[in-house]
Amino acid sequence: MAGLENRKARHDYEILETLEAGLVLKGTEVKSIRAGQVDFTGTFARFQNGELFLENLYIAPYEKGGYTNHDPRRLRKLLLKRHELNKLKARAEQKGLTLVPLKIYFNERGKAKLLLALARGKRDYQKKADDKKRAIRRELESW
């Protein structure tokens, strides 16, 4: 399940729950994702009229796309089953929780999927403590 990962999300957020969602994409967007031209900076998911949309995901315009190219930061609909949407909406409305993308990948059938996380933002002191633990773990592994 190799794909494009949002490594900063695991640093900035405490991941509480993850789930897989489909993405509604245009043809040139698929080609840009396959080429690895995605930027997750500032990306989040939001409910709008009972549906879930991914906002601020930058997918670079396909270099050979011409006039068929897409808007790089357009709203992209996420595909989930109705009961998953209702459950996620109830959880996401809790104070301090947000929906962040962790990874975009293609499944075995060639469909673009997004690993979405229900997360709580970390404070600066939590990030520093995690960095310190990671550095100690690396030091011990090098022995």
Disulfide bonds with the S-S distance in Angstrom:
none
